Amino acid sequence: MKKTRIYIDGQSGTTGLQIFDRIGAREDLELMRIDEDKRHDLEERRRFLNAADIVFLCLPDDGAREAVSLIENPDVRVIDASTAHRTSDDWTYGFPELSPEQRESIARSRRVANPGCHATGFIACAAPLIRMGIVPADYPFTCFSLTGYSGGGKKMIASYEAADKAQELYAPGIYGLTLHHKHLPEMMKVCGLAHAPVFLPVVDDYYKGMATTIMLHSRLLPGAPSAEEIRNRLAEYYSGSHFVSVLPFEKNRPTMYAAQLAGTNHLQLAVCGDHELTSVTALFDNLGKGASGAAVQNMNIMLGIDEAAGLEN
């Protein structure tokens, strides 16, 4: 059986390494590895980019755009993990659980933009509510998103794991304080929002895992649905999804921890609240469903094979 040729451009970064870890032992794939001393050789990269069946781009935005410009072979399919193409009409947004049509679009696409980690959490919570008419598109969303430090890349990982780690890194760090985080454009476009949410990301002193939360006032929603009603509608929306699920409603839910799904490609929604106030939290791994796991899932869908191949513990 002919193996699918895979090239990871940006193979030494956090996401690239995680993708390699997930697919490196698969017998149905042939991983093309560029020599370490030629990673920045333009012509060598061009050769690899055009020889692969599927290319993963694990690069800064400008590097991803450059890589795409080097691809001349029309048969090469690309999954871009950067921010560069997530709002482009020429690229398919890689969140298959949005709808059967979205999954089919990914399966046919030659260009797939992998979602951002914070955007994954927000979209998983908010997009179904808007699509089902539970929350209007002009609702004033607020969101906070807690992540482990691995999402910040090698430099941030080194700072958190240094023997002389700065004292402030032992406590949660709120960032994106300009309220113009780079994931906002994809959040707005994919969800169909009329206004950007007030969004604050938080990084904390643990390696991986995310908890992204939106908060809702029932009095501002059509029909004033309760938290339990919202939970039930979300469960219907995601029924049949392999990696996205909705936890049973618990009136007095105990503490949730952001690392509950670390090491998996699963995403769980937990709905809390009553008849007046509701919170919806997406729990997942920022390196799994929030990055490399999602990229491998999209690759599997593009290849027409089991979407969970290589992603189950």
Secondary structure, 3 states (H helix, E strand, C coil): CCCEEEEEECCCCHHHHHHHHHHCCCCCEEEECCCHHHCCCHHHHHHHHHHCCEEEECCCHHHHHHHHHHCCCCCCEEEECCCCCCCCCCCEECCHHHCHHHHHHHHHCCEEECCCHHHHHHHHHHHHHHHCCCCCCCCCCEEEEEEEHHHHHHHHHHHHHCCCCCHHHHCCEECCCCCCCCCHHHHHHHHCCCCCCEEEEEEECCCCCEEEEEEEEHHHCCCCCCHHHHHHHHHHHCCCCCCEEECCCCCCCCCCCCCCCCCCCCEEEEEEECCCEEEEEEEECCCHHHHHHHHHHHHHHHHCCCCCCCCCC
